[in-house]
Amino acid sequence: MRFPIPRQFFSLLITLAVGFVLIGCGNSAFGGSFFGLFGVKKASESLHRQDPPKVSPRVLDRVNPGNSRVVVSLGKQRAYLLLEGEVAIDTPISSGKASGMTPTGSFHVQEKDPDHRSNLYGNFVDRQGRIVRAGVSARIDSAPSGTHFEGAPMYYFMRISEGVGMHVGILPGYPASHGCIRMPAEIAPIFYQKVKVGTPVEVVH
């Protein structure tokens, strides 16, 4: 015995098929409009975009190593160079990629080094300085024969605790470091100039 198939069933099948095709074409013009139609963001649109650095020249001109202090907010992924209660620089950062990698609390600048290199993370290079293996840890990786460890550059390094400091680094828009506080290349030198060994640094959630 045959049962008649309602016409609405075929309409439903066609609708579903078109929907799946459009989802699969997420990078196309059709796909983009499909996601927008239903209020769903593509992964590329969901990446957090950090606001650029904000500098107050009026305040910055009055900041010097004797009156400055730094506050780092891990939750906001921002660092602030302060003169008393005024903000001289408000900059994006990238801190430790896992909870606890960047410690919170009250610290102070312990060391300044404009051309610092990591003693833990870097590359294995040959005698000509060519990178043989990149992104290694001197603690857990073994150097291939004929190579040696070369630490990753951390320009304008300002140490605040053992293994953690503020320095120039890549900011992907989210916490991504091994614990250090990465800063934009145009901002780290200003922080470096405006702090001294002993400058207070507060790291908060």
N, C-alpha and C positions, 0 to 999 in steps of 0.2 A: 504494500500500500504506500503510495507516494503522498507526502505532505507538501503543500505549496510553500515556497520560501518567500516570506514577505519582502517587498521591494526595499523597505527600510534597512533590511539586513545587508543588502548589497551596498547601500549608501554608507552604512557604518564601516564596512570593509574598505571601501575606497577612501574614506576619510582617514582611517587608521594607516593605510598604506602611504598616503600622501604625507601624513604626519611623520612617519618613520623616515621617509626619504628626506624630508626637510631637516630633521634632526641630524641625519648623517651628513648633510651639507652645511654644517654649522659655520663653516668659514666662508660660505658663499653669500651673495646678496640675499637670496631667498632665506638661507639659514638664519642670517642676522635678523631679518624682519620677523621670522617665526619666533625666535627667542624673545624679541622685543614685544611681540604681540601678546605673549603670555606672561610678560614680566620676569622672565628668567634670564639671568646674566650669563654670558659665556665666561669660561675660566679666565681668559685674558682680561676681561673687564672687571673681574673680581679682585685682581691684584691690588694691594694697597698702594696708593700713590702718596708719598710724603710731601708735605708742603716744603717749599724751598727755604733756605736760611733767611732769617729776618735780622737785619742789623740796624741798630739805632745809633747813628753817628754822634748825636748829641751826648749820649751816655758813654759810648765807647771811647770818646776823646778824653773822658775823665777817669777811665779805668786804668790802673797800673798794677804791677805785681804786688804792691803793698796793700791794696784795698779790694782786690778782686776775690770772688769765690765762685764755685761752680756747683750747679745742681744738675743731676742726670735723672730723668724719669724713664724707667724701663717700660712702663705701661704706655706712655705716649711716644716712646722712641724719640725723645728730644733731649738736648742738653742746653743749659742756659749759663751764659757768662753774666755774672751779676755784680752790680755796684750797690751795696746795701740792698734796698728793695726794688731797684730798677734793673730792667733787663737790657743789657748791651747787645747780646747776641742770643738768638733762639734758633737752634739748628737741628736738623734731623740727624739721627745716629743709627747705628746697627749694633746691638749688644749681643750677648751670648744666646746661641740658638736654642739652648735647653735651660729650663728653670734652674737657677742657682749657679750657672756658669759665670755670670756677672754678679758678684756679691753686692748686697745692699748694706747701707750703714753710713757712718761718718768716717771719712778718710782724709788724707791730705796728699799733695803731690810729693812723692818721695824721690823722684829722679826725672831729669829732663835730658833727652838725647835726640838731636834733630835727624840723625841718620841711623836710627836703631834697627837692629835685625833680631828676629825671633830666634831663640835658642831651642825651640821645640818644633815649630812648623815651618816648612819651606820646601826645597827641592833637592834632589840628588843631581849633581852636575859633574861633568867630566873635567879633565885638565884644561880644556879650552873654554870652560865656562858654559858649555852647552847643556841644557836641561835634558837629563836622561829619564827622570821620573819626577813628575810634579805633584804637589799637594801631599807631601808625606809628613809623617810625625817621626822625629828623631827618637822618640821614646819607644815606638812599637815597630817601625819599619827598618829593614836591613838594607844598607847601601849596596847596590850592585858593584861588582868588581870594577875597579878603576874610577870610581866616583867618590864624591864626598858631599857632605850635607852643607847646604847654603840656606841660611835662615831667610824667611820672607821679610821684605822691607816693611818697616813700621815708621814712616817718616813723621817727624815732630812728635815723638813718643813722650808721653807724660804718665809715668807709672803712679798708680794709686794703691796697689797692693801686690803681693807676690803673684806674678804671672798675668796681671791685668793692668792695662793702661789705656789712655786716650791717644789716638793717632790717626793718620790718614788711612782710609780704607774704602772698600766698595760698599755702597749702600743699596741693597736690592729692594728695600721697602719693607723689610721685616727683620727680626732678630736672626743673625746668620753667622756670628763670629764664634770663636772658641772661648770667648769670655771678655775680650777687649771691647772697648767702646770706639767703634769706627766713626770717623768724621769726614765731611767733604774736604777735598784737597784745598779748596780756597778758604776754608774756615779753620782747620787745625793749626795753621801757622799763626793765626791771630790769637787763638787760645794760648798757644805756646808762648807768644810774646807777652801776653797779659797775665801769666801766672808765674809763680816761682816755687822752688822747693819749700814746702810748708803751706801753700795755698790750700784752704779747706775745700773738700769735694764731698758732696752729699749725694748718695745714690739711693733713690727711692723707687718703690713699686709704682 
